[in-house]
């Protein structure tokens, strides 16, 4: 292949906005057997990011077994590029909270989330992680991890099947692809200051107040 008189670096900046000038260069490249794909660099980077999300499985109960099943050979989580499950939060992109979170576990869950590098995502897998599940009226269970972390994807079920997990992860991929990699690097989380606390401390205060009231 011999491509002549193609000097991309010499194109004035105003000509990049001229579709006819760009089409002329593309036609010349195509005439010499070169394939050209025009797109945004954001789209290319986000395509790579969305297909290489490394999960951190915070599994505490039966939903963790479903996550293991999804990662096994029959369902094969590797089809989505998410089979590299990390044991360190510093190497993970998405935290999959699969199971019941009790008040005593709440500060540990928050600590692991804070140790993850941006951009990071959270998936609430199963009824227990979403709302407390069958333990919703229990004194020791957090009624939804959204009181501790900003959740991106909710996957209902008790426990959800691997197909449900895949659907939720595909929605997360769509969210990653729609984000902007360049531009303002500041990432703002929408925290609910009224609920984003270590709930075991709140439970102790409420229990103490209840005891005082009963007296």
C-alpha positions in Angstrom: 0.0 0.0 0.0 1.3 3.4 -1.0 -0.5 6.4 0.4 0.8 9.7 -0.9 0.3 13.3 0.1 -1.5 12.6 3.4 -0.4 15.0 6.0 -2.8 14.9 8.9 -0.6 17.0 11.1 -0.7 19.9 8.7 -4.5 20.2 8.6 -5.6 23.5 10.0 -7.9 23.3 12.9 -10.8 25.0 11.1 -10.7 22.3 8.4 -11.6 19.6 11.0 -15.0 21.2 11.1 -15.3 20.9 7.3 -16.9 17.6 6.4 -16.0 17.9 2.7 -12.3 18.3 3.5 -12.3 15.3 5.8 -14.3 13.2 3.3 -11.6 14.0 0.7 -8.9 12.6 2.8 -11.0 9.6 3.6 -11.7 8.9 0.0 -8.0 9.1 -0.8 -7.2 6.6 1.9 -10.0 4.3 0.8 -8.7 4.5 -2.8 -5.4 3.0 -1.6 -7.0 0.2 0.3 -7.1 1.7 3.8 -10.2 1.3 5.9 -11.2 4.4 8.0 -13.5 4.5 11.0 -14.4 7.9 12.3 -15.7 8.3 15.9 -15.1 9.9 19.2 -12.2 8.8 21.4 -14.6 8.9 24.4 -16.6 6.1 22.7 -13.5 4.0 22.1 -12.2 4.3 25.7 -15.6 3.7 27.2 -16.1 0.6 24.9 -12.9 -0.8 26.4 -13.8 0.2 30.0 -17.3 -1.3 29.8 -16.0 -4.6 28.6 -13.2 -4.9 31.2 -14.9 -4.1 34.5 -13.2 -6.0 37.3 -15.7 -6.9 40.1 -15.2 -7.2 43.8 -17.7 -9.7 45.2 -18.8 -8.7 48.7 -20.8 -11.9 49.2 -22.3 -12.6 52.6 -25.1 -15.1 51.9 -26.8 -17.2 49.1 -26.6 -14.5 46.5 -22.8 -15.1 46.6 -23.4 -18.6 45.4 -25.4 -17.3 42.4 -22.5 -15.0 41.6 -20.1 -18.0 41.7 -22.5 -19.9 39.4 -22.5 -17.0 37.0 -18.7 -17.0 36.9 -18.5 -20.7 36.3 -18.2 -22.4 32.9 -21.9 -23.0 32.3 -22.8 -19.2 32.3 -19.3 -17.9 31.8 -19.0 -14.3 33.1 -15.9 -14.0 31.0 -18.1 -13.3 28.0 -18.5 -9.8 29.4 -14.9 -9.3 30.4 -15.8 -9.4 34.1 -14.2 -12.7 35.2 -11.2 -11.0 36.8 -12.6 -11.0 40.4 -10.3 -8.9 42.6 -9.6 -9.5 46.3 -8.2 -6.0 46.7 -10.6 -3.0 46.4 -7.7 -1.0 44.9 -7.8 -3.2 41.8 -11.6 -3.4 41.4 -14.0 -1.3 39.3 -17.4 -2.5 40.5 -18.5 -3.8 43.9 -21.2 -6.5 43.7 -22.9 -6.6 47.1 -24.5 -10.0 47.2 -26.2 -10.8 50.5 -27.4 -9.5 53.8 -25.5 -6.6 55.4 -25.9 -6.3 59.1 -25.2 -3.1 61.2 -21.9 -4.5 62.4 -20.8 -5.1 58.8 -21.8 -1.6 57.6 -18.6 0.3 58.5 -16.5 -2.5 56.9 -18.5 -2.3 53.7 -18.1 1.4 53.6 -14.4 1.1 54.2 -13.9 -1.3 51.3 -15.9 1.1 49.0 -13.8 4.1 50.0 -10.6 2.2 49.1 -11.8 1.6 45.6 -10.4 4.0 42.9 -12.6 6.2 40.8 -14.5 5.6 38.6 -16.2 3.0 40.7 -19.6 1.4 40.6 -21.9 -0.5 43.0 -24.3 -3.3 42.2 -26.9 -4.3 44.8 -27.6 -8.0 44.1 -30.6 -9.6 45.7 -33.5 -8.5 48.0 -31.3 -8.4 51.1 -28.9 -5.9 49.6 -31.7 -3.9 48.1 -34.1 -3.6 51.1 -33.2 -6.2 53.7 -35.2 -9.0 52.1 -37.0 -11.4 54.5 -35.1 -9.7 57.4 -36.5 -6.2 56.7 -38.1 -6.0 60.2 -35.1 -7.4 62.0 -33.2 -5.1 64.4 -29.7 -6.0 63.1 -30.1 -5.9 59.3 -29.5 -2.8 57.1 -32.6 -2.1 55.1 -30.8 -1.5 51.8 -27.2 -0.7 51.1 -28.2 2.6 49.4 -28.2 3.9 53.0 -24.4 3.3 53.0 -23.3 3.5 49.4 -24.5 5.2 46.2 -25.9 2.2 44.2 -25.8 2.2 40.4 -27.7 -1.0 39.6 -30.4 -2.9 41.6 -30.9 -6.6 40.7 -34.1 -8.0 42.4 -34.5 -11.6 43.4 -34.1 -13.9 46.3 -31.7 -14.9 45.1 -31.5 -13.6 41.5 -30.6 -16.1 38.8 -27.3 -15.7 36.9 -29.4 -14.4 33.9 -30.7 -11.5 36.1 -27.1 -10.7 37.2 -26.0 -10.6 33.5 -28.9 -8.3 32.7 -27.9 -5.9 35.5 -24.3 -6.0 34.5 -25.3 -5.2 30.9 -27.2 -2.2 32.1 -24.0 -1.1 34.0 -22.1 -1.5 30.7 -24.6 0.9 29.1 -24.1 3.4 31.8 -20.3 3.3 31.4 -20.6 3.7 27.7 -22.7 6.8 28.1 -20.3 8.5 30.5 -17.5 11.0 29.5 -13.9 10.0 30.0 -12.4 13.3 29.1 -13.3 16.7 30.3 -14.1 17.5 33.9 -12.4 14.8 36.0 -14.3 15.8 39.2 -16.7 13.0 40.2 -19.6 14.0 42.4 -21.6 11.4 44.3 -25.2 12.0 45.3 -25.0 11.1 48.9 -28.0 11.2 51.2 -26.6 12.9 54.3 -29.6 11.8 56.4 -29.0 8.1 55.8 -25.4 7.8 54.7 -24.1 6.9 58.2 -22.7 3.9 60.0 -26.1 2.5 61.0 -24.8 0.4 63.8 -24.1 3.6 65.8 -27.6 4.8 65.0 -29.1 1.5 66.1 -27.3 1.7 69.4 -28.7 5.2 70.0 -32.2 4.2 69.0 -32.0 1.1 71.3 -30.9 3.3 74.2 -33.7 5.8 73.6 -36.2 2.9 73.4 -35.0 1.5 76.7 -35.3 5.0 78.3 -38.8 5.4 77.0 -39.9 2.0 78.3 -38.6 3.0 81.8 
